[in-house]
Structures are given as C-alpha cells and as structure tokens.
C-alpha cells in the first residue's frame, strides 16, 4: 500500500513563495500513476490544482494558478513538488497530494477528484494580505 506524506505548508504574506513536497512511500513503479496537488478551502469542494503523470508528459494546472505554480517530481526518491510563487490570499487552503492509477489521461487531468484513491494528510497554506 502506498502512503503519501505532504510537507511545506506555512503562513506567508501575499506575493511570497512556498514549496510543497509529497513523499510517496511504497511501490509506484508504473508510468500510469497520476500524481496531483489539490486544495480545499473551508466551505468549498476539493479542487485539482495541478497534475502530472509519473511517466512524465505535460502537466496541467487550474487556470487560477497558471504562471504562478509549478508541479514537478523527483522519481528517484518518489517525491512530488509544488512550487508556489506569487501567492495570493485566495490560495489559502489545505493542500493535499493525491495519486491514482489511470491509463485514461482525461481521468487524471479532468476527471472527478473523487476518483483519486490515495491521499496524504494535507498541509495548510495561509496567505495574508
């Protein structure tokens, strides 16, 4: 069983930067693992922020973070990253790392968030104005 552990959340001023990390413990050898960052603000549904296949390829981003956030991975140590620059108060949320085995790219990039089978415990990001 794969376990995901996030870290890196913090409180920052608007315009600041943070880098989130997600360490995966367990076997994720297949290129068809879809890895993503999600966030959930109080009273709102969890949304997909960025996603990428473990095998590589072009990542996707929700429109509100394009040009500010960058998802990347280090497959040698099973770690997924989210570099967040130009943070805004509306980025405040609990951020989660999620993973799922999808051979259908549409499911990875645009499918229901509820289809993701594996989740980390979350890490809080708070951006003040």
C-alpha positions as CSV (number, residue, x, y, z in Angstrom):
1,X,0.0,0.0,0.0
2,X,1.3,3.4,-0.9
3,X,1.4,6.2,1.7
4,X,1.6,9.9,0.8
5,X,3.1,12.4,3.2
6,X,2.9,16.1,2.5
7,X,5.1,18.9,4.0
8,X,5.9,22.5,3.4
9,X,2.8,24.3,4.3
10,X,3.2,27.6,6.1
11,X,1.8,31.1,6.6
12,X,3.1,33.7,4.2
13,X,2.4,37.2,3.0
14,X,0.8,37.8,-0.3
15,X,3.4,37.7,-3.1
16,X,5.5,35.2,-1.2
17,X,6.6,31.7,-2.2
18,X,6.3,28.2,-0.8
19,X,7.4,24.8,-2.0
20,X,5.2,21.8,-1.0
21,X,6.6,18.3,-1.0
22,X,4.8,15.0,-1.2
23,X,6.9,11.9,-0.3
24,X,5.4,8.6,-1.5
25,X,6.2,5.5,0.5
26,X,5.7,2.3,-1.3
27,X,5.9,1.0,-4.9
28,X,4.8,3.4,-7.6
29,X,6.9,2.0,-10.5
30,X,4.3,2.3,-13.2
31,X,4.3,5.4,-15.5
32,X,0.5,5.3,-15.3
33,X,0.4,6.7,-11.8
34,X,-1.3,10.1,-12.0
35,X,0.1,12.4,-9.3
36,X,-1.6,15.7,-8.3
37,X,-1.9,18.6,-5.9
38,X,-5.3,19.5,-4.7
39,X,-6.6,22.1,-2.3
40,X,-9.7,22.6,-0.2
41,X,-10.7,25.9,1.4
42,X,-13.3,26.0,4.2
43,X,-16.8,25.5,2.8
44,X,-15.6,24.7,-0.7
45,X,-15.1,21.5,-2.6
46,X,-11.6,20.0,-3.1
47,X,-10.2,21.1,-6.4
48,X,-7.4,19.9,-8.6
49,X,-4.6,22.4,-8.7
50,X,-2.0,20.6,-10.8
51,X,-1.4,17.1,-12.1
52,X,1.3,15.1,-13.8
53,X,1.9,11.5,-14.8
54,X,4.7,9.7,-13.0
55,X,5.9,8.7,-16.5
56,X,6.3,12.4,-17.5
57,X,4.5,14.5,-20.0
58,X,3.0,18.0,-19.8
59,X,1.4,18.8,-16.5
60,X,-1.9,20.6,-16.2
61,X,-2.9,23.5,-14.0
62,X,-6.1,25.0,-12.9
63,X,-6.5,28.4,-14.5
64,X,-6.2,30.4,-11.3
65,X,-2.6,29.2,-10.7
66,X,-1.2,29.1,-14.2
67,X,2.0,31.0,-14.4
68,X,2.5,31.0,-10.6
69,X,2.6,27.4,-9.6
70,X,4.8,24.6,-11.0
71,X,4.4,20.9,-10.3
72,X,7.5,18.7,-10.6
73,X,8.7,15.3,-9.5
74,X,11.8,13.5,-8.5
75,X,11.2,9.9,-9.4
76,X,14.5,8.8,-7.9
77,X,13.1,9.4,-4.4
78,X,9.4,9.2,-5.1
79,X,8.7,12.9,-4.3
80,X,6.3,15.3,-5.9
81,X,6.7,19.0,-5.5
82,X,4.5,22.1,-5.9
83,X,6.4,25.4,-6.2
84,X,4.1,28.2,-5.5
85,X,5.1,31.8,-6.4
86,X,3.2,35.0,-6.3
87,X,0.9,33.6,-3.6
88,X,-2.5,35.3,-3.1
89,X,-4.9,35.3,-0.2
90,X,-7.3,33.2,-2.3
91,X,-4.7,30.5,-2.4
92,X,-5.3,29.9,1.3
93,X,-6.4,26.3,1.7
94,X,-5.4,22.8,2.9
95,X,-3.3,21.3,0.2
96,X,-3.3,17.6,-0.5
97,X,-1.2,15.3,-2.5
98,X,-3.3,12.7,-4.4
99,X,-2.5,9.7,-6.6
100,X,-4.4,7.3,-8.8
101,X,-3.6,4.7,-11.4
102,X,-5.2,6.0,-14.6
103,X,-4.5,4.8,-18.1
104,X,-7.0,7.4,-19.3
105,X,-5.4,10.8,-19.3
106,X,-8.8,12.5,-19.1
107,X,-9.3,11.0,-15.7
108,X,-6.0,12.3,-14.5
109,X,-6.3,15.8,-15.8
110,X,-10.0,16.5,-15.8
111,X,-11.9,13.6,-14.2
112,X,-13.7,13.8,-10.8
113,X,-11.4,14.4,-7.9
114,X,-13.3,11.7,-6.0
115,X,-11.7,9.1,-8.4
116,X,-8.3,9.6,-6.8
117,X,-7.7,6.7,-4.5
118,X,-4.7,7.8,-2.4
119,X,-4.4,10.9,-0.3
120,X,-2.0,12.5,2.0
121,X,-2.9,14.0,5.3
122,X,-2.8,17.6,4.0
123,X,-0.7,20.6,4.7
124,X,-2.1,24.1,5.4
125,X,-1.2,27.1,3.3
126,X,-2.3,30.5,4.6
127,X,-1.7,33.7,2.6
128,X,-2.3,37.0,4.3
129,X,-2.8,40.3,2.5
